[in-house]
């Protein structure tokens, strides 16, 4: 069944009021008909099977599914040039990230417009629907690298991906993971500066490698989050977080 995300204001008792955009998407784009069933999500973990009724949908039953990672994962991502961040948001959402924190780094000082932020949030919403997520990741407003370190200070397991030196591979670092949350930081094209790496280490980050090859800013989040999702889902049935 097709999925769509609603806002809290749309649900009234056992009925969901559809927006014009949702009506267009469901009836014109997907070619659904009145009486067809779909899945409505509140973006915070709750889903219902609904039956479409023109400009509304009647809730049929609460849907009990689990598609989320067993812990919260925050992605700190330095803002790259161009539209690369579109794909970062899309891939990160599909791979189960909980929060995306765009970061202004020393090598990437571009500050996105409100329109771009809205676009990224729309991409996260659409990717969550497509990948059958229960939640829509939170995409925060961009912050400086120092602020990103401060905002994630309460998380014990924080990893900073670096392309140089000889740090432990991320996969090896994740083998004994036992926390309830995780932070992974990916740098811009050219990587983090040495000063940024020193600041992160002083803040409690562990430097990790994603392999012997240097990855692009669009590829590194995909590689890191794929490893994280694989490890967490492999051990979620045998280890408590």
Secondary structure as UniProt FT lines:
FT   STRAND          3..5
FT   HELIX           8..10
FT   STRAND          11..12
FT   TURN            13..14
FT   STRAND          15..17
FT   HELIX           20..23
FT   HELIX           24..29
FT   TURN            34..35
FT   STRAND          37..41
FT   STRAND          47..53
FT   TURN            54..55
FT   STRAND          56..63
FT   STRAND          72..78
FT   TURN            82..83
FT   HELIX           84..94
FT   TURN            95..96
FT   STRAND          99..105
FT   TURN            106..107
FT   HELIX           114..130
FT   TURN            131..132
FT   STRAND          138..144
FT   HELIX           145..151
FT   TURN            152..154
FT   STRAND          158..161
FT   STRAND          168..169
FT   HELIX           170..173
FT   TURN            174..176
FT   STRAND          181..186
FT   TURN            189..190
FT   HELIX           194..203
FT   STRAND          206..209
FT   HELIX           217..235
FT   TURN            236..238
//
